[in-house]
Amino acid sequence: MLNEKEKLGFDELAAPAAPVSKPSEISILIAQLNALHKEGMLTDQEFQKKKAELLARL
């Protein structure tokens, strides 16, 4: 079973290119990312990096 970081794409070997996603999907992923950040499971740097990646998919 995947942990929360893996579900959000925190796989260092994953391909950097991602398909364009629906804004609603991106919003949900950013909300999940924010929850992990608030729980202390993500550093500020991890949060900012992944958020930027998600926003770039719009």
Steps between C-alpha positions, in 0.01 A plus 500: 500500500630845411572754765363853469813648341506228235134562417583864427788410272800522729688238306850617411510263201169611352498675165485877549252559218137463598181534300290812532245449774163649576513799736272317744742206516792734561306678775435171677864395475620835633256471792637153578853633469418784738357256754822296491702818542294613800540155658876536470535221247642739237765763541437854377731429208322175404163672522603798284668279239207263460245783503689672218508174304126457542424859397718456190267219390211744453 
